[in-house]
Amino acid sequence: MEEEHIEQTPPPRTRYRLYKYLTVALFFIVIFFSLGLVGVETTSSSEFCSSCHEMKPEFYTWKASTHSEVDCVNCHIGSGTEEYTKAKANGLLQVYKKTTQTYTAPIQMPKEIPDEACEKCHNMNLREVTPSGDLIIPHDKHMEQDVECIQCHSGVAHGKIAERKVTFKSDYDKWDTSLGKSMMSEKKFTSPKMEECMDCHKARNVTTECSACHTSNMYPESHTKEDFKLTSHGSLAKDDVQECNDCHKYMSTKEITLFNDLPAYTQYLRDQKIQSKQVSSKDYAKENTFCKDCHTQRPESHEKGFIKKHGPAANNNEEACLTCHDLQKNGKNEISNITCNSCHPSSHENKDWRKTHPIKVAEGAKVSETCYLCHNEQKCQSCHKED
């Protein structure tokens, strides 16, 4: 007699209990993955980056940048699962450092943005690069020489704020939309600087001729006029000497320091009114050696005997004289050490000089031997003659 095979099934109560456990487990699995997906999406947003007090400088400069429509993760997290996992693990580490106050300020990126991050949007092989102005920038040639994007465009998203040392703990409360815009308003921190181009070309023995990077040969129309060199260039410089400096600073053998001033972000952090330093064309001509080379040549008007008749000329156009000379000695003048004060003491320029003179001098008194007890006879006699 064959044995009947009887399939045993769990009793109804056990089956019900099993289904219950599976349902609960499935529910928690769905919740777990849902929360995980929400968490991943949330932590990948740029707004999440700004939730940390320490990231306010980076967030507000990014908001004011040309890349404000590009989320942080697009540039700061590499492609692939491995890079993504590393980034999320590093995020947990940063949360721990934030909680324990063991992070280092200012915050620095552990590594530079790779070219592949830029090429997600900017494909140099497929799109025509059209820089503003008359610039010639062959990106393909730079790529062939392994010049990385970050070497020229490191400030495009954050204006090099870490290098500018404005991201310390003491500064965090000062950051807002206004300061972010201020930081990103100075093009020298967001766009490639000519100095960087020149330094790189020199280091690589590449030509530094203007025509290599500029289509117009960088010769303004105003410079072609017949009276430019001897007459009009001074007036143009007076109107905007900063524009002159944009080109002529590279023609000076000495560094131009006149424009060195507290940058806008430093003025802001010190609660000062943000304003640009005003530089006169006269002072600029005395510092730039390109100007000095021409100005040190004696003008045709300064012929023999000019000193005796220079008064009317100086009165008619004092500014022209001050392009080379100073009123008084207040340091080393690179063009001329002959100053107005050399012959005309400043006390004489003041009509009330007699009031401060240590010895009473009567009105109408003439130069005499008594004067030479204190004053230099030769210098005085260049203008005054004894009666």
ABEGO torsion letter per residue (X at the ends): XBBBBBBBBBBAAAAAAAAAAAAAAAAAAAAAAAAAAAAAAAAABAAAAAABAAAAAAAAAAAABAAAABBAAAAABBBEAAAAAAAAAAAAAAAAAAAAGABBOBBBBABBBBAAAAAAABBAAABBBBBBEABBBBAAAAAAAGBBAAAAAAAAAAGGAAAAGAABAAAAAABBAAAAAAAAABAAAABBBAAAAAAAAAAAGBBABAAAABAAGGBBAAAABAAAAAAAAAAAAAABAAAAAAAAAAABABBBAAABBBBAAAAAAAGBBBBBBBBBAAAAAAABAAAAAAAABBBAABBBGAAAAAAAAAAABAAAAAAABBABBAEBBAABABBAAAABBAAAABAAAAAABABBBBBGBBBBAAAAAABBAAAAAAABBBX
